[in-house]
């Protein structure tokens, strides 16, 4: 009797055994984390998490989970203390909740810092492998192998920093000049084409122009050549659409559990992004690869940019090519989301807008920054403007530009983590633990009862201990420890310079305040569109 006829003869018995084994496995997985609560079905099924990812609002789902289900047996004392305390905040975020049978998330800065520094935790392959850009090609972000990741970081860190930074790399000498050029391009573009007056409104999609800006910055500091999107004011090659199509596809395949197919033999090479693709990430790859190849073909090129630094530090061949694509993916939607979030909060808060303009005018009058039209504010000057810096911090807090769970696998043998109240929780080995950005950065325990509101003044807190806790938590928006963002210096430079130059030159208002923008979360990155605004020249300009 053949194998098929044997299966046919015993199909019922086989079905019962399979179901029994599946149920047993589900129970075992469920019981490992039974003390940690989560939304309905998350203890036995990945579907609630998958649906949240497909909804493109998973950051909100994570935050709600923390808020509603943070009361687990492990935190009994924590919750009782909070409930009986006189200043009980209206919303308490539970420090650890379950979002899938084998995954928990935390809103505790203490736990998240521990997870990112304690040896043995490693990036969870189910998430990070889905961030590979080509067939089985690791980039620094997708890397789950600790040794390879650490080697890559060492080779790349200098290219993404500047003279006098914490890494003191004298590597990317042209970085600030390149960013200044793009700030100037964006201000000129708004001024030459999109100025509204009291007689006529000229709508402009600020989300799109900001994306042109970040893409031109990255290609300029990265490859020494911009796409020229701001100069031409058109994305004729569909770079934006290509990268967003790619993100959508990555997000859907991860949510539906198919992303592993892209690394499987035979089928993987056929479906992974490739430079021959006409759209998506493949198209972006082709453009980046061409830049790298041109540079390698001309070893006499004396440019001092990110690519030159990567080459000097030993990146070569396919690895160099793929890292140049990764910088583009990591450095555009992230900073774009930060800039758009800042601009939206500024233009919808008249008090904040006015205070920023007053600070800018005062700095011009005091001669500490260049007059409008005579130069772009330097990064050092921007860092000395306290209200501007408070607005940047407050934006990153209330609207963390990168908001996925960034899961790590707990070391084999498990680990015991301690939350802020001092209570300990044991996490079994192999369980994934991620981060709930919106729950952490809007936590009333850390930031006070108005934590959900945009109030830059909170950063002038006089209680030193409270301020220190706030600053430490806020710094986590760029990751932590050995996984911390490599582009933090670049991002801060873009934020400080562009926000200053926009507010000192223009008065901006939304066209339709009931629909400020469309924002969708794909794998933690925000694709934002339709941020229609009117831009007016400022009536009172300071002459200096
Ligand atoms: C406001 C803007 C930005 C935010 C909020 C941000 C946030 C983050 C976060 C949270 C991580 C850590 C992810 C993890 O833990 O797995 C990260 C990693 C990374 N970021 Fe950023 N990022 C920003 C801008 C940039 C820019 C402009 C670049 C490049 C020019 C960049 C390049 C990278 C790279 C290469 C990594 C991977 C580091 C590693 O794996 O060791 N980021 N970023």
Boltz pocket constraint, residues with backbone or C-beta under 6 A from the ligand:
constraints:
  - pocket:
      binder: B
      contacts: [[A, 140], [A, 141], [A, 142], [A, 149], [A, 153], [A, 160], [A, 218], [A, 326], [A, 327], [A, 330], [A, 331], [A, 332], [A, 334], [A, 335], [A, 338], [A, 400], [A, 401], [A, 402], [A, 406], [A, 476], [A, 477], [A, 478], [A, 479], [A, 480], [A, 482], [A, 483], [A, 484], [A, 485], [A, 486], [A, 487], [A, 488], [A, 490], [A, 491]]
      max_distance: 6.0
